[in-house]
């Protein structure tokens, strides 16, 4: 499998909407397409105007598999970018306590 960054701009109106989408994504990936796609992590973006977007990191067999997964899970896909390497300077920081 190859690594991809998936840009999903302004896909959700609330953290609850995003949570429901994450559960659909996990379910489709783990139960229906586990040989083709694996969700690694996502970064949540404040898009302005009250919407939330994400940059999602996935392993997948192809961009087509990512699009199929998104269609099954009812997720937006604005852009799919192949990742050719990883440079880790520091581990991701712990989220702030709210």
mmCIF file as gemmi writes it, N, C-alpha and C atoms, coordinates in Angstrom:
data_model
loop_
_atom_site.group_PDB
_atom_site.id
_atom_site.type_symbol
_atom_site.label_atom_id
_atom_site.label_alt_id
_atom_site.label_comp_id
_atom_site.label_asym_id
_atom_site.label_entity_id
_atom_site.label_seq_id
_atom_site.pdbx_PDB_ins_code
_atom_site.Cartn_x
_atom_site.Cartn_y
_atom_site.Cartn_z
_atom_site.occupancy
_atom_site.B_iso_or_equiv
_atom_site.pdbx_formal_charge
_atom_site.auth_seq_id
_atom_site.auth_asym_id
_atom_site.pdbx_PDB_model_num
ATOM 1 N N . UNK Axp A 1 ? 0.839 -1.184 0 1 0 ? 1 A 1
ATOM 2 C CA . UNK Axp A 1 ? 0 0 0 1 0 ? 1 A 1
ATOM 3 C C . UNK Axp A 1 ? 0.879 1.242 0 1 0 ? 1 A 1
ATOM 4 N N . UNK Axp A 2 ? 0.337 2.327 -0.512 1 0 ? 2 A 1
ATOM 5 C CA . UNK Axp A 2 ? 1.016 3.615 -0.552 1 0 ? 2 A 1
ATOM 6 C C . UNK Axp A 2 ? 0.357 4.562 0.432 1 0 ? 2 A 1
ATOM 7 N N . UNK Axp A 3 ? 1.099 5.617 0.802 1 0 ? 3 A 1
ATOM 8 C CA . UNK Axp A 3 ? 0.569 6.629 1.721 1 0 ? 3 A 1
ATOM 9 C C . UNK Axp A 3 ? -0.001 7.799 0.925 1 0 ? 3 A 1
ATOM 10 N N . UNK Axp A 4 ? -1.126 8.349 1.432 1 0 ? 4 A 1
ATOM 11 C CA . UNK Axp A 4 ? -1.78 9.49 0.796 1 0 ? 4 A 1
ATOM 12 C C . UNK Axp A 4 ? -2.263 10.47 1.855 1 0 ? 4 A 1
ATOM 13 N N . UNK Axp A 5 ? -2.226 11.747 1.495 1 0 ? 5 A 1
ATOM 14 C CA . UNK Axp A 5 ? -2.891 12.793 2.273 1 0 ? 5 A 1
ATOM 15 C C . UNK Axp A 5 ? -4.176 13.13 1.524 1 0 ? 5 A 1
ATOM 16 N N . UNK Axp A 6 ? -5.28 13.188 2.256 1 0 ? 6 A 1
ATOM 17 C CA . UNK Axp A 6 ? -6.575 13.488 1.66 1 0 ? 6 A 1
ATOM 18 C C . UNK Axp A 6 ? -7.07 14.786 2.269 1 0 ? 6 A 1
ATOM 19 N N . UNK Axp A 7 ? -7.29 15.764 1.413 1 0 ? 7 A 1
ATOM 20 C CA . UNK Axp A 7 ? -7.795 17.058 1.858 1 0 ? 7 A 1
ATOM 21 C C . UNK Axp A 7 ? -9.31 17.059 1.751 1 0 ? 7 A 1
ATOM 22 N N . UNK Axp A 8 ? -9.958 17.342 2.88 1 0 ? 8 A 1
ATOM 23 C CA . UNK Axp A 8 ? -11.42 17.414 2.941 1 0 ? 8 A 1
ATOM 24 C C . UNK Axp A 8 ? -11.77 18.794 3.494 1 0 ? 8 A 1
ATOM 25 N N . UNK Axp A 9 ? -12.084 19.739 2.598 1 0 ? 9 A 1
ATOM 26 C CA . UNK Axp A 9 ? -12.323 21.128 2.989 1 0 ? 9 A 1
ATOM 27 C C . UNK Axp A 9 ? -13.778 21.345 3.376 1 0 ? 9 A 1
ATOM 28 N N . UNK Axp A 10 ? -13.996 21.937 4.55 1 0 ? 10 A 1
ATOM 29 C CA . UNK Axp A 10 ? -15.322 22.359 4.972 1 0 ? 10 A 1
ATOM 30 C C . UNK Axp A 10 ? -16.381 21.282 4.928 1 0 ? 10 A 1
ATOM 31 N N . UNK Axp A 11 ? -16.017 20.052 5.25 1 0 ? 11 A 1
ATOM 32 C CA . UNK Axp A 11 ? -16.945 18.934 5.114 1 0 ? 11 A 1
ATOM 33 C C . UNK Axp A 11 ? -17.983 18.811 6.211 1 0 ? 11 A 1
ATOM 34 N N . UNK Axp A 12 ? -17.772 19.491 7.356 1 0 ? 12 A 1
ATOM 35 C CA . UNK Axp A 12 ? -18.66 19.283 8.5 1 0 ? 12 A 1
ATOM 36 C C . UNK Axp A 12 ? -18.968 20.603 9.185 1 0 ? 12 A 1
ATOM 37 N N . UNK Axp A 13 ? -20.12 20.658 9.817 1 0 ? 13 A 1
ATOM 38 C CA . UNK Axp A 13 ? -20.561 21.864 10.522 1 0 ? 13 A 1
ATOM 39 C C . UNK Axp A 13 ? -20.319 21.812 12.026 1 0 ? 13 A 1
ATOM 40 N N . UNK Axp A 14 ? -20.039 20.622 12.569 1 0 ? 14 A 1
ATOM 41 C CA . UNK Axp A 14 ? -19.85 20.512 14.016 1 0 ? 14 A 1
ATOM 42 C C . UNK Axp A 14 ? -18.931 19.344 14.336 1 0 ? 14 A 1
ATOM 43 N N . UNK Axp A 15 ? -18.364 19.346 15.537 1 0 ? 15 A 1
ATOM 44 C CA . UNK Axp A 15 ? -17.56 18.193 15.959 1 0 ? 15 A 1
ATOM 45 C C . UNK Axp A 15 ? -18.384 16.903 15.979 1 0 ? 15 A 1
ATOM 46 N N . UNK Axp A 16 ? -19.681 17.01 16.269 1 0 ? 16 A 1
ATOM 47 C CA . UNK Axp A 16 ? -20.537 15.822 16.283 1 0 ? 16 A 1
ATOM 48 C C . UNK Axp A 16 ? -20.673 15.234 14.874 1 0 ? 16 A 1
ATOM 49 N N . UNK Axp A 17 ? -20.85 16.12 13.871 1 0 ? 17 A 1
ATOM 50 C CA . UNK Axp A 17 ? -20.907 15.657 12.478 1 0 ? 17 A 1
ATOM 51 C C . UNK Axp A 17 ? -19.606 14.966 12.088 1 0 ? 17 A 1
ATOM 52 N N . UNK Axp A 18 ? -18.486 15.558 12.492 1 0 ? 18 A 1
ATOM 53 C CA . UNK Axp A 18 ? -17.186 14.971 12.191 1 0 ? 18 A 1
ATOM 54 C C . UNK Axp A 18 ? -17.033 13.62 12.883 1 0 ? 18 A 1
ATOM 55 N N . UNK Axp A 19 ? -17.483 13.516 14.131 1 0 ? 19 A 1
ATOM 56 C CA . UNK Axp A 19 ? -17.416 12.244 14.858 1 0 ? 19 A 1
ATOM 57 C C . UNK Axp A 19 ? -18.205 11.143 14.17 1 0 ? 19 A 1
ATOM 58 N N . UNK Axp A 20 ? -19.397 11.476 13.68 1 0 ? 20 A 1
ATOM 59 C CA . UNK Axp A 20 ? -20.216 10.49 12.967 1 0 ? 20 A 1
ATOM 60 C C . UNK Axp A 20 ? -19.523 10.064 11.678 1 0 ? 20 A 1
ATOM 61 N N . UNK Axp A 21 ? -18.918 11.024 10.982 1 0 ? 21 A 1
ATOM 62 C CA . UNK Axp A 21 ? -18.19 10.705 9.748 1 0 ? 21 A 1
ATOM 63 C C . UNK Axp A 21 ? -16.991 9.812 10.051 1 0 ? 21 A 1
ATOM 64 N N . UNK Axp A 22 ? -16.29 10.091 11.137 1 0 ? 22 A 1
ATOM 65 C CA . UNK Axp A 22 ? -15.133 9.276 11.519 1 0 ? 22 A 1
ATOM 66 C C . UNK Axp A 22 ? -15.555 7.837 11.793 1 0 ? 22 A 1
ATOM 67 N N . UNK Axp A 23 ? -16.68 7.659 12.447 1 0 ? 23 A 1
ATOM 68 C CA . UNK Axp A 23 ? -17.164 6.307 12.724 1 0 ? 23 A 1
ATOM 69 C C . UNK Axp A 23 ? -17.529 5.58 11.431 1 0 ? 23 A 1
ATOM 70 N N . UNK Axp A 24 ? -18.183 6.274 10.495 1 0 ? 24 A 1
ATOM 71 C CA . UNK Axp A 24 ? -18.492 5.654 9.198 1 0 ? 24 A 1
ATOM 72 C C . UNK Axp A 24 ? -17.207 5.268 8.471 1 0 ? 24 A 1
ATOM 73 N N . UNK Axp A 25 ? -16.217 6.161 8.493 1 0 ? 25 A 1
ATOM 74 C CA . UNK Axp A 25 ? -14.942 5.902 7.831 1 0 ? 25 A 1
ATOM 75 C C . UNK Axp A 25 ? -14.262 4.68 8.419 1 0 ? 25 A 1
ATOM 76 N N . UNK Axp A 26 ? -14.215 4.619 9.731 1 0 ? 26 A 1
ATOM 77 C CA . UNK Axp A 26 ? -13.58 3.486 10.405 1 0 ? 26 A 1
ATOM 78 C C . UNK Axp A 26 ? -14.297 2.189 10.062 1 0 ? 26 A 1
ATOM 79 N N . UNK Axp A 27 ? -15.615 2.211 10.105 1 0 ? 27 A 1
ATOM 80 C CA . UNK Axp A 27 ? -16.394 1.004 9.845 1 0 ? 27 A 1
ATOM 81 C C . UNK Axp A 27 ? -16.179 0.501 8.413 1 0 ? 27 A 1
ATOM 82 N N . UNK Axp A 28 ? -16.287 1.389 7.442 1 0 ? 28 A 1
ATOM 83 C CA . UNK Axp A 28 ? -16.106 0.975 6.04 1 0 ? 28 A 1
ATOM 84 C C . UNK Axp A 28 ? -14.684 0.468 5.825 1 0 ? 28 A 1
ATOM 85 N N . UNK Axp A 29 ? -13.697 1.203 6.354 1 0 ? 29 A 1
ATOM 86 C CA . UNK Axp A 29 ? -12.313 0.793 6.175 1 0 ? 29 A 1
ATOM 87 C C . UNK Axp A 29 ? -11.985 -0.532 6.839 1 0 ? 29 A 1
ATOM 88 N N . UNK Axp A 30 ? -12.445 -0.709 8.074 1 0 ? 30 A 1
ATOM 89 C CA . UNK Axp A 30 ? -12.112 -1.918 8.827 1 0 ? 30 A 1
ATOM 90 C C . UNK Axp A 30 ? -12.948 -3.126 8.421 1 0 ? 30 A 1
ATOM 91 N N . UNK Axp A 31 ? -14.22 -2.912 8.095 1 0 ? 31 A 1
ATOM 92 C CA . UNK Axp A 31 ? -15.121 -4.034 7.879 1 0 ? 31 A 1
ATOM 93 C C . UNK Axp A 31 ? -15.381 -4.357 6.41 1 0 ? 31 A 1
ATOM 94 N N . UNK Axp A 32 ? -15.267 -3.372 5.518 1 0 ? 32 A 1
ATOM 95 C CA . UNK Axp A 32 ? -15.606 -3.608 4.121 1 0 ? 32 A 1
ATOM 96 C C . UNK Axp A 32 ? -14.404 -3.554 3.177 1 0 ? 32 A 1
ATOM 97 N N . UNK Axp A 33 ? -13.373 -2.796 3.546 1 0 ? 33 A 1
ATOM 98 C CA . UNK Axp A 33 ? -12.263 -2.565 2.608 1 0 ? 33 A 1
ATOM 99 C C . UNK Axp A 33 ? -10.892 -2.736 3.263 1 0 ? 33 A 1
ATOM 100 N N . UNK Axp A 34 ? -10.787 -3.611 4.232 1 0 ? 34 A 1
ATOM 101 C CA . UNK Axp A 34 ? -9.542 -3.709 5.008 1 0 ? 34 A 1
ATOM 102 C C . UNK Axp A 34 ? -8.331 -4.114 4.175 1 0 ? 34 A 1
ATOM 103 N N . UNK Axp A 35 ? -8.532 -4.74 3.027 1 0 ? 35 A 1
ATOM 104 C CA . UNK Axp A 35 ? -7.399 -5.101 2.165 1 0 ? 35 A 1
ATOM 105 C C . UNK Axp A 35 ? -6.945 -3.94 1.287 1 0 ? 35 A 1
ATOM 106 N N . UNK Axp A 36 ? -7.764 -2.871 1.202 1 0 ? 36 A 1
ATOM 107 C CA . UNK Axp A 36 ? -7.492 -1.773 0.277 1 0 ? 36 A 1
ATOM 108 C C . UNK Axp A 36 ? -7.159 -0.438 0.928 1 0 ? 36 A 1
ATOM 109 N N . UNK Axp A 37 ? -7.533 -0.261 2.204 1 0 ? 37 A 1
ATOM 110 C CA . UNK Axp A 37 ? -7.375 1.058 2.8 1 0 ? 37 A 1
ATOM 111 C C . UNK Axp A 37 ? -7.198 0.946 4.307 1 0 ? 37 A 1
ATOM 112 N N . UNK Axp A 38 ? -6.381 1.851 4.856 1 0 ? 38 A 1
ATOM 113 C CA . UNK Axp A 38 ? -6.133 1.877 6.307 1 0 ? 38 A 1
ATOM 114 C C . UNK Axp A 38 ? -5.969 3.323 6.743 1 0 ? 38 A 1
ATOM 115 N N . UNK Axp A 39 ? -6.835 3.782 7.638 1 0 ? 39 A 1
ATOM 116 C CA . UNK Axp A 39 ? -6.793 5.144 8.162 1 0 ? 39 A 1
ATOM 117 C C . UNK Axp A 39 ? -5.683 5.228 9.206 1 0 ? 39 A 1
ATOM 118 N N . UNK Axp A 40 ? -4.775 6.176 9.042 1 0 ? 40 A 1
ATOM 119 C CA . UNK Axp A 40 ? -3.652 6.336 9.964 1 0 ? 40 A 1
ATOM 120 C C . UNK Axp A 40 ? -3.936 7.427 10.996 1 0 ? 40 A 1
ATOM 121 N N . UNK Axp A 41 ? -4.27 8.644 10.523 1 0 ? 41 A 1
ATOM 122 C CA . UNK Axp A 41 ? -4.581 9.76 11.42 1 0 ? 41 A 1
ATOM 123 C C . UNK Axp A 41 ? -5.224 10.871 10.621 1 0 ? 41 A 1
ATOM 124 N N . UNK Axp A 42 ? -5.814 11.824 11.354 1 0 ? 42 A 1
ATOM 125 C CA . UNK Axp A 42 ? -6.383 13.016 10.725 1 0 ? 42 A 1
ATOM 126 C C . UNK Axp A 42 ? -6.059 14.235 11.561 1 0 ? 42 A 1
ATOM 127 N N . UNK Axp A 43 ? -5.904 15.342 10.881 1 0 ? 43 A 1
ATOM 128 C CA . UNK Axp A 43 ? -5.74 16.642 11.523 1 0 ? 43 A 1
ATOM 129 C C . UNK Axp A 43 ? -6.987 17.449 11.192 1 0 ? 43 A 1
ATOM 130 N N . UNK Axp A 44 ? -7.628 17.992 12.214 1 0 ? 44 A 1
ATOM 131 C CA . UNK Axp A 44 ? -8.873 18.745 12.038 1 0 ? 44 A 1
ATOM 132 C C . UNK Axp A 44 ? -8.528 20.208 11.801 1 0 ? 44 A 1
ATOM 133 N N . UNK Axp A 45 ? -9.161 20.803 10.779 1 0 ? 45 A 1
ATOM 134 C CA . UNK Axp A 45 ? -8.881 22.171 10.359 1 0 ? 45 A 1
ATOM 135 C C . UNK Axp A 45 ? -10.064 23.081 10.654 1 0 ? 45 A 1
ATOM 136 N N . UNK Axp A 46 ? -9.78 24.239 11.209 1 0 ? 46 A 1
ATOM 137 C CA . UNK Axp A 46 ? -10.806 25.263 11.357 1 0 ? 46 A 1
ATOM 138 C C . UNK Axp A 46 ? -10.891 25.999 10.026 1 0 ? 46 A 1
ATOM 139 N N . UNK Axp A 47 ? -12.021 25.89 9.359 1 0 ? 47 A 1
ATOM 140 C CA . UNK Axp A 47 ? -12.167 26.425 8.009 1 0 ? 47 A 1
ATOM 141 C C . UNK Axp A 47 ? -12.786 27.818 7.97 1 0 ? 47 A 1
ATOM 142 N N . UNK Axp A 48 ? -13.261 28.329 9.077 1 0 ? 48 A 1
ATOM 143 C CA . UNK Axp A 48 ? -13.939 29.615 9.077 1 0 ? 48 A 1
ATOM 144 C C . UNK Axp A 48 ? -15.404 29.444 8.742 1 0 ? 48 A 1
ATOM 145 N N . UNK Axp A 49 ? -16.207 30.383 9.162 1 0 ? 49 A 1
ATOM 146 C CA . UNK Axp A 49 ? -17.63 30.297 8.9 1 0 ? 49 A 1
ATOM 147 C C . UNK Axp A 49 ? -18.298 29.141 9.617 1 0 ? 49 A 1
ATOM 148 N N . UNK Axp A 50 ? -17.627 28.598 10.612 1 0 ? 50 A 1
ATOM 149 C CA . UNK Axp A 50 ? -18.208 27.522 11.393 1 0 ? 50 A 1
ATOM 150 C C . UNK Axp A 50 ? -18.004 26.123 10.847 1 0 ? 50 A 1
ATOM 151 N N . UNK Axp A 51 ? -17.326 25.983 9.708 1 0 ? 51 A 1
ATOM 152 C CA . UNK Axp A 51 ? -17.133 24.634 9.161 1 0 ? 51 A 1
ATOM 153 C C . UNK Axp A 51 ? -15.788 24.056 9.592 1 0 ? 51 A 1
ATOM 154 N N . UNK Axp A 52 ? -15.706 22.739 9.516 1 0 ? 52 A 1
ATOM 155 C CA . UNK Axp A 52 ? -14.517 21.984 9.91 1 0 ? 52 A 1
ATOM 156 C C . UNK Axp A 52 ? -14.06 21.169 8.711 1 0 ? 52 A 1
ATOM 157 N N . UNK Axp A 53 ? -12.768 21.16 8.457 1 0 ? 53 A 1
ATOM 158 C CA . UNK Axp A 53 ? -12.192 20.316 7.424 1 0 ? 53 A 1
ATOM 159 C C . UNK Axp A 53 ? -11.17 19.391 8.047 1 0 ? 53 A 1
ATOM 160 N N . UNK Axp A 54 ? -10.584 18.531 7.229 1 0 ? 54 A 1
ATOM 161 C CA . UNK Axp A 54 ? -9.547 17.638 7.725 1 0 ? 54 A 1
ATOM 162 C C . UNK Axp A 54 ? -8.476 17.41 6.67 1 0 ? 54 A 1
ATOM 163 N N . UNK Axp A 55 ? -7.292 17.072 7.148 1 0 ? 55 A 1
ATOM 164 C CA . UNK Axp A 55 ? -6.25 16.463 6.338 1 0 ? 55 A 1
ATOM 165 C C . UNK Axp A 55 ? -6.089 15.069 6.924 1 0 ? 55 A 1
ATOM 166 N N . UNK Axp A 56 ? -6.398 14.067 6.124 1 0 ? 56 A 1
ATOM 167 C CA . UNK Axp A 56 ? -6.377 12.684 6.59 1 0 ? 56 A 1
ATOM 168 C C . UNK Axp A 56 ? -5.199 11.951 5.952 1 0 ? 56 A 1
ATOM 169 N N . UNK Axp A 57 ? -4.534 11.141 6.748 1 0 ? 57 A 1
ATOM 170 C CA . UNK Axp A 57 ? -3.423 10.33 6.265 1 0 ? 57 A 1
ATOM 171 C C . UNK Axp A 57 ? -3.91 8.883 6.216 1 0 ? 57 A 1
ATOM 172 N N . UNK Axp A 58 ? -3.815 8.297 5.028 1 0 ? 58 A 1
ATOM 173 C CA . UNK Axp A 58 ? -4.272 6.929 4.802 1 0 ? 58 A 1
ATOM 174 C C . UNK Axp A 58 ? -3.194 6.133 4.079 1 0 ? 58 A 1
ATOM 175 N N . UNK Axp A 59 ? -3.187 4.842 4.313 1 0 ? 59 A 1
ATOM 176 C CA . UNK Axp A 59 ? -2.52 3.897 3.434 1 0 ? 59 A 1
ATOM 177 C C . UNK Axp A 59 ? -3.618 3.336 2.544 1 0 ? 59 A 1
ATOM 178 N N . UNK Axp A 60 ? -3.331 3.203 1.261 1 0 ? 60 A 1
ATOM 179 C CA . UNK Axp A 60 ? -4.323 2.661 0.336 1 0 ? 60 A 1
ATOM 180 C C . UNK Axp A 60 ? -3.638 2.036 -0.864 1 0 ? 60 A 1
ATOM 181 N N . UNK Axp A 61 ? -4.365 1.159 -1.526 1 0 ? 61 A 1
ATOM 182 C CA . UNK Axp A 61 ? -3.83 0.507 -2.713 1 0 ? 61 A 1
ATOM 183 C C . UNK Axp A 61 ? -3.807 1.456 -3.905 1 0 ? 61 A 1
ATOM 184 N N . UNK Axp A 62 ? -4.68 2.49 -3.888 1 0 ? 62 A 1
ATOM 185 C CA . UNK Axp A 62 ? -4.741 3.424 -5.016 1 0 ? 62 A 1
ATOM 186 C C . UNK Axp A 62 ? -5.631 4.612 -4.666 1 0 ? 62 A 1
ATOM 187 N N . UNK Axp A 63 ? -5.526 5.706 -5.417 1 0 ? 63 A 1
ATOM 188 C CA . UNK Axp A 63 ? -6.47 6.813 -5.234 1 0 ? 63 A 1
ATOM 189 C C . UNK Axp A 63 ? -7.917 6.369 -5.487 1 0 ? 63 A 1
ATOM 190 N N . UNK Axp A 64 ? -8.121 5.43 -6.39 1 0 ? 64 A 1
ATOM 191 C CA . UNK Axp A 64 ? -9.47 4.933 -6.659 1 0 ? 64 A 1
ATOM 192 C C . UNK Axp A 64 ? -10.06 4.255 -5.426 1 0 ? 64 A 1
ATOM 193 N N . UNK Axp A 65 ? -9.234 3.523 -4.674 1 0 ? 65 A 1
ATOM 194 C CA . UNK Axp A 65 ? -9.704 2.884 -3.438 1 0 ? 65 A 1
ATOM 195 C C . UNK Axp A 65 ? -10.12 3.951 -2.425 1 0 ? 65 A 1
ATOM 196 N N . UNK Axp A 66 ? -9.373 5.053 -2.373 1 0 ? 66 A 1
ATOM 197 C CA . UNK Axp A 66 ? -9.732 6.15 -1.468 1 0 ? 66 A 1
ATOM 198 C C . UNK Axp A 66 ? -11.081 6.735 -1.876 1 0 ? 66 A 1
ATOM 199 N N . UNK Axp A 67 ? -11.278 6.951 -3.163 1 0 ? 67 A 1
ATOM 200 C CA . UNK Axp A 67 ? -12.559 7.493 -3.635 1 0 ? 67 A 1
ATOM 201 C C . UNK Axp A 67 ? -13.71 6.531 -3.363 1 0 ? 67 A 1
ATOM 202 N N . UNK Axp A 68 ? -13.473 5.235 -3.552 1 0 ? 68 A 1
ATOM 203 C CA . UNK Axp A 68 ? -14.517 4.247 -3.27 1 0 ? 68 A 1
ATOM 204 C C . UNK Axp A 68 ? -14.87 4.252 -1.781 1 0 ? 68 A 1
ATOM 205 N N . UNK Axp A 69 ? -13.85 4.271 -0.939 1 0 ? 69 A 1
ATOM 206 C CA . UNK Axp A 69 ? -14.069 4.334 0.513 1 0 ? 69 A 1
ATOM 207 C C . UNK Axp A 69 ? -14.877 5.577 0.874 1 0 ? 69 A 1
ATOM 208 N N . UNK Axp A 70 ? -14.487 6.717 0.329 1 0 ? 70 A 1
ATOM 209 C CA . UNK Axp A 70 ? -15.2 7.971 0.622 1 0 ? 70 A 1
ATOM 210 C C . UNK Axp A 70 ? -16.656 7.896 0.173 1 0 ? 70 A 1
ATOM 211 N N . UNK Axp A 71 ? -16.904 7.307 -0.985 1 0 ? 71 A 1
ATOM 212 C CA . UNK Axp A 71 ? -18.272 7.164 -1.464 1 0 ? 71 A 1
ATOM 213 C C . UNK Axp A 71 ? -19.1 6.283 -0.55 1 0 ? 71 A 1
ATOM 214 N N . UNK Axp A 72 ? -18.534 5.16 -0.134 1 0 ? 72 A 1
ATOM 215 C CA . UNK Axp A 72 ? -19.258 4.245 0.761 1 0 ? 72 A 1
ATOM 216 C C . UNK Axp A 72 ? -19.534 4.884 2.114 1 0 ? 72 A 1
ATOM 217 N N . UNK Axp A 73 ? -18.588 5.696 2.611 1 0 ? 73 A 1
ATOM 218 C CA . UNK Axp A 73 ? -18.722 6.314 3.939 1 0 ? 73 A 1
ATOM 219 C C . UNK Axp A 73 ? -19.354 7.703 3.882 1 0 ? 73 A 1
ATOM 220 N N . UNK Axp A 74 ? -19.716 8.163 2.682 1 0 ? 74 A 1
ATOM 221 C CA . UNK Axp A 74 ? -20.314 9.492 2.496 1 0 ? 74 A 1
ATOM 222 C C . UNK Axp A 74 ? -19.4 10.599 3.029 1 0 ? 74 A 1
ATOM 223 N N . UNK Axp A 75 ? -18.147 10.585 2.56 1 0 ? 75 A 1
ATOM 224 C CA . UNK Axp A 75 ? -17.144 11.568 2.961 1 0 ? 75 A 1
ATOM 225 C C . UNK Axp A 75 ? -16.744 12.411 1.757 1 0 ? 75 A 1
ATOM 226 N N . UNK Axp A 76 ? -16.458 13.7 1.966 1 0 ? 76 A 1
ATOM 227 C CA . UNK Axp A 76 ? -15.949 14.515 0.86 1 0 ? 76 A 1
ATOM 228 C C . UNK Axp A 76 ? -14.488 14.174 0.567 1 0 ? 76 A 1
ATOM 229 N N . UNK Axp A 77 ? -14.078 14.374 -0.669 1 0 ? 77 A 1
ATOM 230 C CA . UNK Axp A 77 ? -12.668 14.257 -1.068 1 0 ? 77 A 1
ATOM 231 C C . UNK Axp A 77 ? -12.39 15.407 -2.024 1 0 ? 77 A 1
ATOM 232 N N . UNK Axp A 78 ? -11.618 16.39 -1.569 1 0 ? 78 A 1
ATOM 233 C CA . UNK Axp A 78 ? -11.267 17.507 -2.431 1 0 ? 78 A 1
ATOM 234 C C . UNK Axp A 78 ? -9.975 17.263 -3.196 1 0 ? 78 A 1
ATOM 235 N N . UNK Axp A 79 ? -9.044 16.573 -2.545 1 0 ? 79 A 1
ATOM 236 C CA . UNK Axp A 79 ? -7.759 16.333 -3.192 1 0 ? 79 A 1
ATOM 237 C C . UNK Axp A 79 ? -7.098 15.12 -2.55 1 0 ? 79 A 1
ATOM 238 N N . UNK Axp A 80 ? -6.438 14.307 -3.376 1 0 ? 80 A 1
ATOM 239 C CA . UNK Axp A 80 ? -5.661 13.156 -2.912 1 0 ? 80 A 1
ATOM 240 C C . UNK Axp A 80 ? -4.222 13.392 -3.35 1 0 ? 80 A 1
ATOM 241 N N . UNK Axp A 81 ? -3.312 13.41 -2.384 1 0 ? 81 A 1
ATOM 242 C CA . UNK Axp A 81 ? -1.911 13.723 -2.666 1 0 ? 81 A 1
ATOM 243 C C . UNK Axp A 81 ? -1.036 12.552 -2.212 1 0 ? 81 A 1
ATOM 244 N N . UNK Axp A 82 ? -0.283 11.939 -3.124 1 0 ? 82 A 1
ATOM 245 C CA . UNK Axp A 82 ? 0.626 10.863 -2.708 1 0 ? 82 A 1
ATOM 246 C C . UNK Axp A 82 ? 1.705 11.399 -1.759 1 0 ? 82 A 1
ATOM 247 N N . UNK Axp A 83 ? 2.019 10.628 -0.746 1 0 ? 83 A 1
ATOM 248 C CA . UNK Axp A 83 ? 3.094 10.961 0.192 1 0 ? 83 A 1
ATOM 249 C C . UNK Axp A 83 ? 4.302 10.13 -0.207 1 0 ? 83 A 1
ATOM 250 N N . UNK Axp A 84 ? 5.422 10.792 -0.471 1 0 ? 84 A 1
ATOM 251 C CA . UNK Axp A 84 ? 6.61 10.07 -0.928 1 0 ? 84 A 1
ATOM 252 C C . UNK Axp A 84 ? 7.621 9.798 0.18 1 0 ? 84 A 1
ATOM 253 N N . UNK Axp A 85 ? 7.501 10.518 1.306 1 0 ? 85 A 1
ATOM 254 C CA . UNK Axp A 85 ? 8.438 10.309 2.405 1 0 ? 85 A 1
ATOM 255 C C . UNK Axp A 85 ? 7.882 10.963 3.656 1 0 ? 85 A 1
ATOM 256 N N . UNK Axp A 86 ? 8.44 10.635 4.801 1 0 ? 86 A 1
ATOM 257 C CA . UNK Axp A 86 ? 8.04 11.218 6.074 1 0 ? 86 A 1
ATOM 258 C C . UNK Axp A 86 ? 9.276 11.735 6.789 1 0 ? 86 A 1
ATOM 259 N N . UNK Axp A 87 ? 9.199 12.956 7.273 1 0 ? 87 A 1
ATOM 260 C CA . UNK Axp A 87 ? 10.247 13.539 8.101 1 0 ? 87 A 1
ATOM 261 C C . UNK Axp A 87 ? 9.605 13.878 9.44 1 0 ? 87 A 1
ATOM 262 N N . UNK Axp A 88 ? 10.016 13.197 10.495 1 0 ? 88 A 1
ATOM 263 C CA . UNK Axp A 88 ? 9.464 13.453 11.822 1 0 ? 88 A 1
ATOM 264 C C . UNK Axp A 88 ? 10.507 14.234 12.611 1 0 ? 88 A 1
ATOM 265 N N . UNK Axp A 89 ? 10.191 15.468 12.904 1 0 ? 89 A 1
ATOM 266 C CA . UNK Axp A 89 ? 11.073 16.301 13.709 1 0 ? 89 A 1
ATOM 267 C C . UNK Axp A 89 ? 10.718 16.128 15.181 1 0 ? 89 A 1
ATOM 268 N N . UNK Axp A 90 ? 9.428 16.118 15.462 1 0 ? 90 A 1
ATOM 269 C CA . UNK Axp A 90 ? 8.915 15.888 16.808 1 0 ? 90 A 1
ATOM 270 C C . UNK Axp A 90 ? 7.629 15.082 16.684 1 0 ? 90 A 1
ATOM 271 N N . UNK Axp A 91 ? 7.305 14.356 17.713 1 0 ? 91 A 1
ATOM 272 C CA . UNK Axp A 91 ? 6.02 13.661 17.743 1 0 ? 91 A 1
ATOM 273 C C . UNK Axp A 91 ? 4.903 14.688 17.812 1 0 ? 91 A 1
ATOM 274 N N . UNK Axp A 92 ? 3.716 14.299 17.347 1 0 ? 92 A 1
ATOM 275 C CA . UNK Axp A 92 ? 2.567 15.197 17.462 1 0 ? 92 A 1
ATOM 276 C C . UNK Axp A 92 ? 2.358 15.566 18.929 1 0 ? 92 A 1
ATOM 277 N N . UNK Axp A 93 ? 2.095 16.836 19.214 1 0 ? 93 A 1
ATOM 278 C CA . UNK Axp A 93 ? 1.854 17.229 20.598 1 0 ? 93 A 1
ATOM 279 C C . UNK Axp A 93 ? 0.499 16.691 21.075 1 0 ? 93 A 1
ATOM 280 N N . UNK Axp A 94 ? 0.378 16.556 22.371 1 0 ? 94 A 1
ATOM 281 C CA . UNK Axp A 94 ? -0.907 16.147 22.962 1 0 ? 94 A 1
ATOM 282 C C . UNK Axp A 94 ? -1.912 17.279 22.738 1 0 ? 94 A 1
ATOM 283 N N . UNK Axp A 95 ? -3.178 16.922 22.435 1 0 ? 95 A 1
ATOM 284 C CA . UNK Axp A 95 ? -4.204 17.954 22.276 1 0 ? 95 A 1
ATOM 285 C C . UNK Axp A 95 ? -4.392 18.732 23.578 1 0 ? 95 A 1
ATOM 286 N N . UNK Axp A 96 ? -4.734 20.001 23.45 1 0 ? 96 A 1
ATOM 287 C CA . UNK Axp A 96 ? -5.005 20.827 24.623 1 0 ? 96 A 1
ATOM 288 C C . UNK Axp A 96 ? -6.237 20.299 25.35 1 0 ? 96 A 1
ATOM 289 N N . UNK Axp A 97 ? -6.217 20.353 26.639 1 0 ? 97 A 1
ATOM 290 C CA . UNK Axp A 97 ? -7.385 19.945 27.438 1 0 ? 97 A 1
ATOM 291 C C . UNK Axp A 97 ? -8.425 21.049 27.378 1 0 ? 97 A 1
ATOM 292 N N . UNK Axp A 98 ? -9.664 20.65 27.069 1 0 ? 98 A 1
ATOM 293 C CA . UNK Axp A 98 ? -10.742 21.648 27.004 1 0 ? 98 A 1
ATOM 294 C C . UNK Axp A 98 ? -11.664 21.555 28.17 1 0 ? 98 A 1
